[in-house]
C-alpha cells in the first residue's frame, strides 16, 4: 500500500490528469496479468493513490496462503468483501484486486459504484512465463502441480464470463508502461460509467 492507510487513500494530493478520470480505477484479471505493476504506473500517470487488495489483506491477516490453510477459502472471501467495501469509499485511487475478487457479485457492485473496471488479459503462456520469472510459484499453490500451463488455461476458461463483463486491456504484447499509458488515454476519451450521454 506504499505506506498509505485505507482511511488516508481518499486524500491523495493533487488533481487527476483529466477530469474524466475522477472516481476510482479498478484493475481485475488473472494472476500474472500485471495488475499491481501496471496499477502503480497508472496511478503515477494520473496522480491517483494506489492500493493492492492482497497487500491490504496480508498487512492485517498475514500471508494469504496461511489464511486459506488455517481458515479456509470462505473466510478469505469474507475478508475480501470487507476490504472491497472499505475501498469503495475511496476517491481517485487505482485499486489492483486479487484474481477472483471481481468475480464476486458483491465486490463488483460496491467497487463499480464509483469506479471504472478494467480487466487485464494475457495468454496462458505469457501468464506462466511472468509468474515463473517473478519466482512466485511457491506462493501460488494452484500452479504447484506438474502442468501449470494446463491449470491456467482451464481456470481462464472457467472465469471467461466473469472477466468478460469488464473492459478488456491486453497486456501480453506490450510493456507495463505502454499498457498503463493506454488505460490513461482511454480514461480521457471514454465517458465514466453512469455518466449521461450527450
N, C-alpha and C positions, 0 to 999 in steps of 0.2 A: 504493500500500500504506500510505498515511498514515505513512510512515517506519518501519513495522514490518518486521523481517526474518521470514522463514518460521520460523526457529528460535525466535523470540520469540512467535509467534502463539498458542501453546498456554498462554501465561502471562498471558492477558488478566485485568485486575483485576476484582474484584467477582464477585458471583454472578449467574447469569441471573435474569431476572424471574420465571420459573416453572420448577420442576424438570423439567417435561416437555420443555423446550427444550434440555436438556443434549445435548451432541454438537455436530455442525456443521449448518448450513443451507446447502444448495447451490442456487443460482439458475441456471437454464438458460433458453433461449429464443432467438428470432431477434434479430438486431441491432435496436436501436431499441425494444425492449420495456421497457427501464428497469432492466435488471439491476444496473448499477453504482449508479445513483441510489437505487433502492429498497433495494438491499443496504446501503448506508451508513445510510439511515434506519432500516432494520430492526435493524441492529447496535446503533444507539443506543438503540432502544426496549427491547431485551432484554439490553443490556450485554454484547454479544459483540464480539470483534475483527472486522475486515473486511479482505478481500483480494480483489483483482480479478486473475484469472489473466493477462489480457492485460498488465496493468501489471507483473506479475512477469516475464513473458517479455521485455517491452520493456526493463526495467531491466537484464536480463542480456545480451540479444542484439541490442538495437536495434529499430527500427521493424518491425512485423510485415510490412508491405508489402516491406521490404528483405529480410527472411528469405525470403519467397516468391520474390522476384525473383532472389536470389543463390543460394539453396539448394533451392528447390522446396517443394511442399506436404508431401512425405513427411518432410522434415527438421522442418518446423514441427509436424507432428502428433507426431513423436517427442519434441520439446521439451514439448509439451502433456502427454504421458503422464508425463514426468519430474516436471513440476510437480504433476500430479494425485496422483502417489504421495507426494510430499512433503507436500502439503496434507492428505492423508488421515490424517496423524499428528497434525494439529492438533485442538484441542478448543475448543468454544464460539466458533466462528468462522463468520461469514457469508461464503460463497465465491461471488463472481459469476464465471461462466465464459464463455468465448468461445462464439459461436453454434453451433459444431459440436463443441465439446469433449465434451458429454454424448451425442453420437451415436456415440461410440467406445465399444464394449462394455467395453474395458479401463478407461476412465475411469469409466464407470458403476459398474463392480464395485468399484473401490477407493474412490471417493468416497461410495458408498452404504453402506459398512460402518458408518460412524459418523456418518452424516448423513441428514437428510430432504431430498429433492429437490423443488423447486417449479419448474414451467415457467411463465414469464411469457408471456402471449399478447396480441396486438393484431391489428387488421385490417391488410391491406396498406396501406390509405390512411393509417391512423394511424402506421404504421411509417415510411412515406415522409415524412409531414409532420414527424415528430420528427427523422429523420435530416437532412432538409433544413434544418430550423430550427436544428439544432445545428452546421450547416456541417461535417459530417463526410464529405460526398460525396467529397472529394479523397482521404480515407483508406479509402474503400470502393470498390475497383475494380469489384466486381460491379454497382454501381449507376451506373457511368460511361457506360452506353450511352444510346440515345435513348428507351427506355421502361423506366425503373427500376421502375415500378409492376408491369409485367408480369413482370419478373425476380423481384421479391419474391413475387408470387403463385405463380409456378412453384416457387421454392425452398421456400416454405412447404408446398406440396403434396408435394414430394419428401420433406420432413422430418416430415410429419404423423405417421407411425407412430412415429418415433423420439422426438419430443417428447410424443406421446400417452401414453407409458408412465408419465409423471410426473404428479403432482398439478398441476392447471391453476389459474392465477391470472390473470384478465383484467385488463389494465392500461389499456385504451384509453378507458374512460369515467370513470376516477377519477384523482385526483391521486396522485403518488408517496407522499405522506404517508398517504393513505387506504389505498392498496394495502399499504404496509408494516404499517399497523395491522391490516389484515385477516389478513395472514400471522401476525402476533403472536398474534391471537385463535385462529387455527387451531392454533398450536403449543400453546396452553394446553388446547384442547378435544379434540385428536386424539392418540391414542397414538403414541409413537415407533415407527418401523419396527423389527420384530424383537422388540418387547415382547410379553409374554404377555397374552392377554385374560383377563378375569375368568370 
